[in-house]
Amino acid sequence: MTADGNNQLISVQPNGLKFVFELEKPSFCDLKVVNNTEHHVAFKVKTTSPKKYFVRPNTGVVQPWDSSAIRVTLQAQREYPLDMQCKDKFLLQSTLVPATANTDVDDLPADTFNKESGREIQECKLKVLYVTPSSRGNSEDEGFKSYPEHGTDSNSTVQHLKEERDAAVRQTLQLQQELDFLKRRRQRRNEPGFSLMFAFVVGVIGILVGVLLNVSFSSSSAFVQEI
């Protein structure tokens, strides 16, 4: 059975095995086996390099329209393959079995996957691909490209900071106008305790003005230096 074949008993996702290869470290790849029929289907996994890989389960029975997960582990290797090329291959065999077999593989006949028994055995070949950790990291980072770069994006950001600074300046002018109003009001009124309240309000407004201007100008200058 090939990936593009018709009347497949089972389908495999993905259609190949990819392992992140690191020296002295194991790596694994998960496969999903889907039963495309209304019958019970048994499967068996074989490989050209059984000493390098650990497959669980390597044999199983999938119920009608159900699926099963297989984990293939590449055991820790002591040296890199030539040019990171892998010639290992996997073969997934599948065949119909009686419903009485259920999911207990121990109930399967010994010749279940023997072509000479007259059974129809479908086969699916899976290739193996090794990738380096760095190549995997680059592929995962491809979506993070929205950070402003030199050019139009940086100019628009600087413009945005300038607008925020201008807004802070306008707010500062408004506070100064309110301060002038309080001064004029103080000249017209000579109430006990008013001087103390006036001093308090003036102090608060002064602090706010200083904070607004400091934050605005420091943000703008820091961004320009960063660019």
C-alpha positions in Angstrom: 0.0 0.0 0.0 1.4 3.4 -1.0 0.4 6.8 0.4 -1.6 7.5 -2.8 -3.2 4.0 -3.1 -6.9 3.3 -3.2 -8.9 1.1 -0.8 -6.4 1.4 1.9 -7.2 -0.5 5.0 -5.3 2.0 7.1 -3.8 5.5 6.6 -0.7 6.8 8.4 -0.1 10.4 9.6 2.4 11.7 8.9 3.6 9.8 5.9 7.3 9.8 7.1 9.3 9.8 10.3 11.3 12.9 11.3 13.8 12.8 14.1 15.8 15.7 15.7 19.3 14.2 15.8 21.6 15.0 18.7 24.5 13.0 19.8 24.0 10.8 22.9 20.4 11.8 23.1 17.3 9.8 22.1 14.6 11.3 19.8 11.1 10.2 19.1 8.4 10.5 16.4 4.7 9.8 16.8 2.6 8.1 14.2 -1.2 7.9 14.0 -2.7 4.8 12.3 -6.3 5.2 11.2 -8.6 2.3 10.3 -10.5 3.2 7.2 -12.8 0.2 7.2 -15.7 -1.3 9.1 -13.6 -4.3 10.0 -10.9 -5.0 12.5 -7.4 -4.4 11.0 -4.1 -5.6 12.4 -0.9 -3.8 11.8 2.8 -4.6 12.3 5.8 -2.2 12.1 9.1 -3.4 10.6 12.4 -1.5 10.0 15.7 -2.1 8.2 17.6 -1.1 11.4 15.8 -2.7 14.4 18.8 -2.1 16.7 18.6 1.7 16.3 14.8 2.1 16.9 12.4 1.2 19.6 8.8 0.9 18.4 5.8 0.7 20.8 3.5 -0.9 20.0 5.1 -2.6 17.0 2.0 -4.8 16.6 -1.7 -4.0 17.2 -5.3 -4.2 16.2 -7.4 -1.2 15.3 -11.1 -1.4 15.7 -13.5 -0.2 12.9 -13.1 3.5 12.1 -10.8 3.9 15.1 -7.2 4.9 15.3 -4.0 3.9 17.2 -0.9 5.8 18.2 2.6 4.5 17.6 5.8 6.0 19.1 9.0 5.3 17.3 12.2 6.2 19.3 15.6 6.7 17.8 18.0 5.5 20.4 21.0 7.7 21.4 23.7 7.6 18.8 27.4 8.1 19.3 28.2 9.6 15.9 26.6 11.7 13.2 25.5 10.0 9.9 27.3 11.1 6.8 25.8 14.4 5.5 23.0 13.8 8.0 21.4 11.4 5.5 19.5 8.4 6.7 18.9 5.3 4.6 16.7 3.6 7.2 13.2 2.7 6.2 10.1 1.5 7.9 7.4 -0.9 6.6 3.9 -0.8 8.0 1.9 -4.0 7.2 -1.9 -4.3 7.7 -4.5 -7.0 7.1 -8.0 -7.8 8.1 -8.6 -9.9 11.1 -11.7 -11.5 12.7 -13.6 -9.3 15.2 -12.9 -11.9 17.9 -9.3 -10.7 17.9 -10.5 -7.4 19.3 -7.4 -5.4 20.4 -5.5 -8.3 22.0 -2.5 -9.0 19.8 -1.8 -12.2 21.6 -4.9 -13.7 20.0 -3.5 -13.1 16.5 -2.5 -16.2 14.5 1.3 -16.6 14.1 0.9 -16.3 10.3 -1.2 -13.1 10.4 1.4 -11.2 8.4 2.7 -14.1 6.3 1.9 -13.6 2.6 2.2 -17.3 2.0 -0.9 -17.9 4.2 -3.1 -16.5 1.5 -4.0 -13.3 3.4 -4.1 -10.0 1.7 -1.3 -8.0 3.2 -1.1 -4.3 2.4 2.2 -2.4 3.0 3.1 1.2 3.5 6.8 2.3 3.3 7.9 5.2 5.5 11.1 7.1 4.9 13.3 8.5 7.7 14.6 12.1 7.9 17.1 13.5 10.4 17.1 17.2 11.2 19.4 19.2 13.5 18.1 21.2 16.5 19.2 24.4 14.8 17.1 23.7 11.7 14.1 22.9 13.8 14.5 26.1 15.8 14.7 28.2 12.6 11.5 26.7 11.3 9.7 27.4 14.5 10.9 31.0 14.6 9.6 31.8 11.1 6.4 33.1 12.4 8.1 35.8 14.6 8.9 38.4 12.0 6.6 41.2 13.0 9.2 43.1 15.2 9.9 46.5 13.7 12.9 46.6 11.4 14.7 49.5 9.8 12.6 51.4 7.3 8.9 52.1 7.3 8.0 50.2 10.4 10.6 52.0 12.6 9.6 55.4 11.2 5.9 54.8 12.0 6.9 53.8 15.6 9.0 56.9 16.0 6.0 59.0 14.8 3.8 57.2 17.3 6.2 58.1 20.1 6.2 61.7 19.0 2.4 61.9 19.1 2.5 60.5 22.6 5.0 63.2 23.6 2.9 65.9 22.1 -0.1 64.6 24.0 1.9 64.8 27.2 2.9 68.4 26.4 -0.7 69.4 25.8 -1.7 67.8 29.1 1.1 69.7 30.8 -0.1 73.0 29.4 -3.6 72.2 30.6 -2.3 71.6 34.1 -0.4 74.9 34.0 -3.6 76.7 33.0 -5.3 75.1 36.0 -2.4 76.2 38.2 -2.8 79.8 36.9 -6.5 79.7 37.7 -5.8 78.6 41.3 -3.3 81.5 41.6 -5.9 84.0 40.5 -8.4 82.5 42.8 -6.0 82.7 45.7 -5.6 86.5 45.1 -9.3 87.0 45.2 -9.9 84.9 48.3 -8.2 85.1 51.7 -9.7 82.2 53.5 -8.0 80.4 56.4 -6.4 77.2 55.3 -6.6 78.0 51.6 -2.9 78.7 51.4 -2.1 75.2 52.7 -4.5 73.5 50.2 -3.1 75.6 47.4 0.4 74.6 48.2 -0.6 70.9 48.3 -2.4 71.1 44.9 0.6 73.0 43.4 2.9 70.3 44.6 0.8 67.4 43.1 0.6 69.2 39.8 4.3 69.8 39.7 5.0 66.1 40.3 2.6 65.0 37.6 4.2 67.5 35.1 7.7 66.2 35.8 6.7 62.5 35.5 4.8 63.0 32.2 7.6 64.9 30.6 10.3 62.5 31.9 8.5 59.4 30.6 7.7 60.9 27.3 11.1 62.2 26.4 13.0 59.2 27.8 10.8 56.7 25.8 11.4 58.6 22.6 15.2 59.0 23.1 15.6 55.3 24.1 13.8 54.1 21.1 15.8 56.3 18.7 19.1 55.0 20.3 17.8 51.4 20.0 17.2 51.8 16.3 
